[in-house]
Each structure stands twice: as C-alpha cells, then as structure tokens.
Amino acid sequence: GITMANLSILKSGKARAVRFSTLDEICRVLECQPGDILEYVDEKAYKKLMRS
C-alpha cells in the first residue's frame, strides 16, 4: 500500500519522482488512468509558479 506520509508528499507537490508501483496503486484504487491524475508542467513555469 501507500503510506499517509507518501500521499502527503504527493499532494503537496514536493515529490521529486513517483514510482510506477505507486502510480499503479493510486490508479487501481481510484479506478482511473495515469493521465487522469497527472499533468505536465514546464519546469520554467513551475518555478515561476512556486515563487509567486
């Protein structure tokens, strides 16, 4: 399973990476596809967003 600590890191946006096994577990529980919960954000746009 996925720990509450790991879910918190994912929710806060502080995760540097996501294991495929974690993504698989989340999608299985939510009955969704990865594209339903992931969004590509350009690195420059992300850094700008985090500064504001």
N, CA, C and O atoms as a CHARMM CRD file, in Angstrom:
* protein
*
  208
    1    1 GLY  N      0.79600  -1.18500   0.00000 PROA 1      0.00000
    2    1 GLY  CA     0.00000   0.00000   0.00000 PROA 1      0.00000
    3    1 GLY  C      0.84700   1.26000   0.00000 PROA 1      0.00000
    4    1 GLY  O      2.07200   1.20500  -0.10600 PROA 1      0.00000
    5    2 ILE  N      0.19500   2.36000   0.11700 PROA 2      0.00000
    6    2 ILE  CA     0.83200   3.66900   0.11500 PROA 2      0.00000
    7    2 ILE  C      0.65400   4.29200   1.49300 PROA 2      0.00000
    8    2 ILE  O     -0.45200   4.32200   2.03400 PROA 2      0.00000
    9    3 THR  N      1.74100   4.78500   2.05100 PROA 3      0.00000
   10    3 THR  CA     1.66200   5.37700   3.38300 PROA 3      0.00000
   11    3 THR  C      1.05600   6.77600   3.31900 PROA 3      0.00000
   12    3 THR  O      1.07100   7.42800   2.27500 PROA 3      0.00000
   13    4 MET  N      0.52900   7.21900   4.44100 PROA 4      0.00000
   14    4 MET  CA    -0.02900   8.56700   4.53000 PROA 4      0.00000
   15    4 MET  C      1.06400   9.60900   4.28600 PROA 4      0.00000
   16    4 MET  O      0.80600  10.66000   3.69900 PROA 4      0.00000
   17    5 ALA  N      2.27700   9.31500   4.73500 PROA 5      0.00000
   18    5 ALA  CA     3.39300  10.24300   4.52300 PROA 5      0.00000
   19    5 ALA  C      3.66600  10.42500   3.03300 PROA 5      0.00000
   20    5 ALA  O      3.87900  11.54600   2.57000 PROA 5      0.00000
   21    6 ASN  N      3.65700   9.32400   2.28300 PROA 6      0.00000
   22    6 ASN  CA     3.88200   9.41100   0.84000 PROA 6      0.00000
   23    6 ASN  C      2.74600  10.14300   0.14600 PROA 6      0.00000
   24    6 ASN  O      2.99000  10.92600  -0.77200 PROA 6      0.00000
   25    7 LEU  N      1.52100   9.90500   0.56100 PROA 7      0.00000
   26    7 LEU  CA     0.38500  10.62600  -0.01900 PROA 7      0.00000
   27    7 LEU  C      0.50100  12.11700   0.24900 PROA 7      0.00000
   28    7 LEU  O      0.18400  12.93500  -0.61500 PROA 7      0.00000
   29    8 SER  N      0.95200  12.46800   1.43600 PROA 8      0.00000
   30    8 SER  CA     1.12000  13.87300   1.79700 PROA 8      0.00000
   31    8 SER  C      2.16300  14.54500   0.90900 PROA 8      0.00000
   32    8 SER  O      1.96400  15.67200   0.45600 PROA 8      0.00000
   33    9 ILE  N      3.26400  13.86000   0.66400 PROA 9      0.00000
   34    9 ILE  CA     4.32300  14.39300  -0.20000 PROA 9      0.00000
   35    9 ILE  C      3.79900  14.59200  -1.61700 PROA 9      0.00000
   36    9 ILE  O      4.07300  15.61300  -2.24800 PROA 9      0.00000
   37   10 LEU  N      3.05000  13.62200  -2.11300 PROA 10     0.00000
   38   10 LEU  CA     2.47500  13.74100  -3.45700 PROA 10     0.00000
   39   10 LEU  C      1.48700  14.89500  -3.53100 PROA 10     0.00000
   40   10 LEU  O      1.50000  15.67000  -4.48800 PROA 10     0.00000
   41   11 LYS  N      0.63900  15.00900  -2.52900 PROA 11     0.00000
   42   11 LYS  CA    -0.38500  16.05700  -2.52100 PROA 11     0.00000
   43   11 LYS  C      0.23300  17.44800  -2.44500 PROA 11     0.00000
   44   11 LYS  O     -0.27300  18.38800  -3.05800 PROA 11     0.00000
   45   12 SER  N      1.31400  17.58000  -1.70100 PROA 12     0.00000
   46   12 SER  CA     1.94600  18.88900  -1.52200 PROA 12     0.00000
   47   12 SER  C      2.74500  19.32900  -2.74200 PROA 12     0.00000
   48   12 SER  O      3.13400  20.49300  -2.85000 PROA 12     0.00000
   49   13 GLY  N      2.99000  18.39500  -3.66200 PROA 13     0.00000
   50   13 GLY  CA     3.78300  18.72600  -4.84400 PROA 13     0.00000
   51   13 GLY  C      5.27800  18.68700  -4.59500 PROA 13     0.00000
   52   13 GLY  O      6.05600  19.14700  -5.43100 PROA 13     0.00000
   53   14 LYS  N      5.68900  18.14800  -3.46200 PROA 14     0.00000
   54   14 LYS  CA     7.10600  18.11800  -3.10700 PROA 14     0.00000
   55   14 LYS  C      7.81400  16.84400  -3.56700 PROA 14     0.00000
   56   14 LYS  O      9.02100  16.70000  -3.37100 PROA 14     0.00000
   57   15 ALA  N      7.08000  15.93400  -4.16900 PROA 15     0.00000
   58   15 ALA  CA     7.68500  14.68700  -4.63700 PROA 15     0.00000
   59   15 ALA  C      8.58600  14.97600  -5.82900 PROA 15     0.00000
   60   15 ALA  O      8.19200  15.69200  -6.74900 PROA 15     0.00000
   61   16 ARG  N      9.77700  14.42900  -5.81400 PROA 16     0.00000
   62   16 ARG  CA    10.70500  14.60800  -6.93000 PROA 16     0.00000
   63   16 ARG  C     10.47500  13.54900  -7.99600 PROA 16     0.00000
   64   16 ARG  O     10.83500  13.74100  -9.15800 PROA 16     0.00000
   65   17 ALA  N      9.87900  12.44100  -7.60400 PROA 17     0.00000
   66   17 ALA  CA     9.61100  11.34300  -8.53500 PROA 17     0.00000
   67   17 ALA  C      8.47600  10.49700  -7.97100 PROA 17     0.00000
   68   17 ALA  O      8.17200  10.54700  -6.77900 PROA 17     0.00000
   69   18 VAL  N      7.86400   9.72700  -8.84500 PROA 18     0.00000
   70   18 VAL  CA     6.80300   8.81100  -8.42800 PROA 18     0.00000
   71   18 VAL  C      7.13200   7.44400  -9.00800 PROA 18     0.00000
   72   18 VAL  O      7.34200   7.30900 -10.21400 PROA 18     0.00000
   73   19 ARG  N      7.17700   6.44500  -8.16200 PROA 19     0.00000
   74   19 ARG  CA     7.43600   5.08500  -8.64000 PROA 19     0.00000
   75   19 ARG  C      6.23900   4.58900  -9.43300 PROA 19     0.00000
   76   19 ARG  O      5.09400   4.92900  -9.13400 PROA 19     0.00000
   77   20 PHE  N      6.51800   3.78500 -10.44200 PROA 20     0.00000
   78   20 PHE  CA     5.43100   3.20800 -11.22600 PROA 20     0.00000
   79   20 PHE  C      4.51200   2.36900 -10.35000 PROA 20     0.00000
   80   20 PHE  O      3.30200   2.33400 -10.57200 PROA 20     0.00000
   81   21 SER  N      5.07600   1.69900  -9.36400 PROA 21     0.00000
   82   21 SER  CA     4.24400   0.87700  -8.47700 PROA 21     0.00000
   83   21 SER  C      3.29100   1.75300  -7.65800 PROA 21     0.00000
   84   21 SER  O      2.15800   1.35300  -7.39000 PROA 21     0.00000
   85   22 THR  N      3.74300   2.93900  -7.26300 PROA 22     0.00000
   86   22 THR  CA     2.88800   3.87300  -6.53000 PROA 22     0.00000
   87   22 THR  C      1.79500   4.40300  -7.43800 PROA 22     0.00000
   88   22 THR  O      0.62900   4.45600  -7.04700 PROA 22     0.00000
   89   23 LEU  N      2.16500   4.79400  -8.64300 PROA 23     0.00000
   90   23 LEU  CA     1.18900   5.28700  -9.61400 PROA 23     0.00000
   91   23 LEU  C      0.16900   4.20300  -9.94100 PROA 23     0.00000
   92   23 LEU  O     -1.02500   4.48100 -10.05500 PROA 23     0.00000
   93   24 ASP  N      0.63500   2.98500 -10.08900 PROA 24     0.00000
   94   24 ASP  CA    -0.25300   1.85800 -10.36600 PROA 24     0.00000
   95   24 ASP  C     -1.25300   1.66000  -9.23300 PROA 24     0.00000
   96   24 ASP  O     -2.44000   1.44600  -9.48000 PROA 24     0.00000
   97   25 GLU  N     -0.78300   1.73000  -8.00800 PROA 25     0.00000
   98   25 GLU  CA    -1.65800   1.54200  -6.84400 PROA 25     0.00000
   99   25 GLU  C     -2.71200   2.64700  -6.75500 PROA 25     0.00000
  100   25 GLU  O     -3.88400   2.37400  -6.49600 PROA 25     0.00000
  101   26 ILE  N     -2.29200   3.88800  -6.96800 PROA 26     0.00000
  102   26 ILE  CA    -3.23600   5.01000  -6.93000 PROA 26     0.00000
  103   26 ILE  C     -4.30000   4.83900  -8.00500 PROA 26     0.00000
  104   26 ILE  O     -5.49100   4.99500  -7.73500 PROA 26     0.00000
  105   27 CYS  N     -3.87200   4.51800  -9.22100 PROA 27     0.00000
  106   27 CYS  CA    -4.82400   4.34800 -10.32500 PROA 27     0.00000
  107   27 CYS  C     -5.75900   3.16500 -10.08200 PROA 27     0.00000
  108   27 CYS  O     -6.93700   3.21700 -10.43600 PROA 27     0.00000
  109   28 ARG  N     -5.24000   2.11400  -9.48600 PROA 28     0.00000
  110   28 ARG  CA    -6.08200   0.94800  -9.19600 PROA 28     0.00000
  111   28 ARG  C     -7.16700   1.31800  -8.19600 PROA 28     0.00000
  112   28 ARG  O     -8.33500   0.97800  -8.39000 PROA 28     0.00000
  113   29 VAL  N     -6.79000   2.00800  -7.13400 PROA 29     0.00000
  114   29 VAL  CA    -7.74700   2.39000  -6.09100 PROA 29     0.00000
  115   29 VAL  C     -8.77400   3.39000  -6.62000 PROA 29     0.00000
  116   29 VAL  O     -9.96100   3.29000  -6.31000 PROA 29     0.00000
  117   30 LEU  N     -8.31700   4.34800  -7.41500 PROA 30     0.00000
  118   30 LEU  CA    -9.21600   5.37700  -7.93600 PROA 30     0.00000
  119   30 LEU  C     -9.94200   4.95900  -9.21600 PROA 30     0.00000
  120   30 LEU  O    -10.81100   5.67200  -9.71900 PROA 30     0.00000
  121   31 GLU  N     -9.56100   3.77900  -9.73100 PROA 31     0.00000
  122   31 GLU  CA   -10.13100   3.27300 -10.98500 PROA 31     0.00000
  123   31 GLU  C    -10.00900   4.31700 -12.09200 PROA 31     0.00000
  124   31 GLU  O    -10.99500   4.70800 -12.71700 PROA 31     0.00000
  125   32 CYS  N     -8.76100   4.76000 -12.31700 PROA 32     0.00000
  126   32 CYS  CA    -8.51600   5.78200 -13.32900 PROA 32     0.00000
  127   32 CYS  C     -7.24900   5.44100 -14.11100 PROA 32     0.00000
  128   32 CYS  O     -6.58000   4.44800 -13.82700 PROA 32     0.00000
  129   33 GLN  N     -6.93700   6.26000 -15.07900 PROA 33     0.00000
  130   33 GLN  CA    -5.72200   6.14400 -15.87100 PROA 33     0.00000
  131   33 GLN  C     -4.72400   7.19800 -15.38500 PROA 33     0.00000
  132   33 GLN  O     -5.13900   8.21800 -14.83300 PROA 33     0.00000
  133   34 PRO  N     -3.41600   6.97600 -15.57700 PROA 34     0.00000
  134   34 PRO  CA    -2.43200   7.96100 -15.13600 PROA 34     0.00000
  135   34 PRO  C     -2.70600   9.37000 -15.66800 PROA 34     0.00000
  136   34 PRO  O     -2.52000  10.34800 -14.94400 PROA 34     0.00000
  137   35 GLY  N     -3.13700   9.48100 -16.90400 PROA 35     0.00000
  138   35 GLY  CA    -3.42300  10.78500 -17.48700 PROA 35     0.00000
  139   35 GLY  C     -4.56100  11.52100 -16.80400 PROA 35     0.00000
  140   35 GLY  O     -4.69500  12.73600 -16.94800 PROA 35     0.00000
  141   36 ASP  N     -5.38100  10.78800 -16.06100 PROA 36     0.00000
  142   36 ASP  CA    -6.48000  11.41800 -15.32700 PROA 36     0.00000
  143   36 ASP  C     -5.98600  12.18100 -14.10000 PROA 36     0.00000
  144   36 ASP  O     -6.66100  13.08900 -13.61600 PROA 36     0.00000
  145   37 ILE  N     -4.80700  11.81200 -13.60100 PROA 37     0.00000
  146   37 ILE  CA    -4.31800  12.42700 -12.36500 PROA 37     0.00000
  147   37 ILE  C     -2.97900  13.14200 -12.52100 PROA 37     0.00000
  148   37 ILE  O     -2.52900  13.81800 -11.59500 PROA 37     0.00000
  149   38 LEU  N     -2.33700  13.00100 -13.68600 PROA 38     0.00000
  150   38 LEU  CA    -1.05500  13.65600 -13.92000 PROA 38     0.00000
  151   38 LEU  C     -1.21700  14.80300 -14.90500 PROA 38     0.00000
  152   38 LEU  O     -2.05700  14.75300 -15.80400 PROA 38     0.00000
  153   39 GLU  N     -0.40900  15.82700 -14.72500 PROA 39     0.00000
  154   39 GLU  CA    -0.40800  16.96600 -15.63000 PROA 39     0.00000
  155   39 GLU  C      1.03200  17.37800 -15.88000 PROA 39     0.00000
  156   39 GLU  O      1.80800  17.53600 -14.93800 PROA 39     0.00000
  157   40 TYR  N      1.39100  17.55100 -17.13900 PROA 40     0.00000
  158   40 TYR  CA     2.72800  18.03600 -17.47200 PROA 40     0.00000
  159   40 TYR  C      2.79100  19.53200 -17.21100 PROA 40     0.00000
  160   40 TYR  O      1.93000  20.28800 -17.66000 PROA 40     0.00000
  161   41 VAL  N      3.82200  19.95200 -16.47900 PROA 41     0.00000
  162   41 VAL  CA     4.04800  21.37100 -16.22600 PROA 41     0.00000
  163   41 VAL  C      5.49100  21.66900 -16.60400 PROA 41     0.00000
  164   41 VAL  O      6.41700  21.03700 -16.09600 PROA 41     0.00000
  165   42 ASP  N      5.67700  22.63300 -17.49800 PROA 42     0.00000
  166   42 ASP  CA     7.01400  23.03800 -17.91300 PROA 42     0.00000
  167   42 ASP  C      7.81800  23.47100 -16.68700 PROA 42     0.00000
  168   42 ASP  O      7.29000  24.14700 -15.80500 PROA 42     0.00000
  169   43 GLU  N      9.08100  23.08700 -16.63100 PROA 43     0.00000
  170   43 GLU  CA     9.91400  23.37500 -15.46000 PROA 43     0.00000
  171   43 GLU  C     10.00700  24.87300 -15.17300 PROA 43     0.00000
  172   43 GLU  O      9.93400  25.28400 -14.01500 PROA 43     0.00000
  173   44 LYS  N     10.16700  25.69000 -16.20700 PROA 44     0.00000
  174   44 LYS  CA    10.25200  27.14300 -16.00300 PROA 44     0.00000
  175   44 LYS  C      8.94300  27.68800 -15.44900 PROA 44     0.00000
  176   44 LYS  O      8.94700  28.52800 -14.55000 PROA 44     0.00000
  177   45 ALA  N      7.82800  27.21200 -15.98100 PROA 45     0.00000
  178   45 ALA  CA     6.51800  27.65900 -15.49900 PROA 45     0.00000
  179   45 ALA  C      6.31000  27.22700 -14.04900 PROA 45     0.00000
  180   45 ALA  O      5.74200  27.97200 -13.25100 PROA 45     0.00000
  181   46 TYR  N      6.76800  26.02700 -13.71200 PROA 46     0.00000
  182   46 TYR  CA     6.63100  25.52300 -12.34600 PROA 46     0.00000
  183   46 TYR  C      7.42400  26.39000 -11.37200 PROA 46     0.00000
  184   46 TYR  O      6.91900  26.76600 -10.31400 PROA 46     0.00000
  185   47 LYS  N      8.66100  26.70400 -11.73000 PROA 47     0.00000
  186   47 LYS  CA     9.49300  27.52800 -10.84800 PROA 47     0.00000
  187   47 LYS  C      8.87800  28.91100 -10.66400 PROA 47     0.00000
  188   47 LYS  O      8.89300  29.46000  -9.56300 PROA 47     0.00000
  189   48 LYS  N      8.33900  29.47100 -11.74300 PROA 48     0.00000
  190   48 LYS  CA     7.68500  30.77900 -11.65400 PROA 48     0.00000
  191   48 LYS  C      6.46900  30.70100 -10.73500 PROA 48     0.00000
  192   48 LYS  O      6.24200  31.59400  -9.91900 PROA 48     0.00000
  193   49 LEU  N      5.69700  29.63700 -10.87100 PROA 49     0.00000
  194   49 LEU  CA     4.51600  29.44000 -10.04100 PROA 49     0.00000
  195   49 LEU  C      4.89600  29.31800  -8.57100 PROA 49     0.00000
  196   49 LEU  O      4.21600  29.87100  -7.70700 PROA 49     0.00000
  197   50 MET  N      5.96200  28.60800  -8.28200 PROA 50     0.00000
  198   50 MET  CA     6.37700  28.38500  -6.90100 PROA 50     0.00000
  199   50 MET  C      6.91400  29.66600  -6.25300 PROA 50     0.00000
  200   50 MET  O      6.87400  29.79500  -5.03000 PROA 50     0.00000
  201   51 ARG  N      7.40900  30.60500  -7.04700 PROA 51     0.00000
  202   51 ARG  CA     7.91900  31.86800  -6.49900 PROA 51     0.00000
  203   51 ARG  C      6.79100  32.81900  -6.12300 PROA 51     0.00000
  204   51 ARG  O      6.95900  33.66900  -5.24900 PROA 51     0.00000
  205   52 SER  N      5.64500  32.68000  -6.77700 PROA 52     0.00000
  206   52 SER  CA     4.54600  33.62800  -6.52700 PROA 52     0.00000
  207   52 SER  C      3.69800  33.24100  -5.34300 PROA 52     0.00000
  208   52 SER  O      2.74100  33.94100  -5.01400 PROA 52     0.00000
